[in-house]
């Protein structure tokens, strides 16, 4: 593995369904023009954008499929114990660490002590 990313937008975003609404109405160009003037990166991350390369050699790992108690989100994922264990295991498969399962809340993180990895 040459790189490891937490929660990348390999598949792009719908901008909270804005593109799903704008495209059928023929308003995508106008909306992207306005949005791009204040947030060019938002438009670049849309599904189907030429900016996003094909996601080759990508393994999608869903935290919640490993532990239903984990409700981490994009704000908390960098400190999520499960995501960190997954990343360590991907970077060094010869020295696997245990993937814990504990209550993790969006934004605020784990609710109790976190085991060492």
Secondary structure, DSSP 8 states (H G I E B T S, - for coil): -----SS--TT-B-TTTHHHHHHHHT-HHHHHHHHHHH-HHHHHTBTT-TTS---TT-----HHHH-TTB---TTTGGG-HHHHHHHHHHH-GGG--------EETTTEESS-----
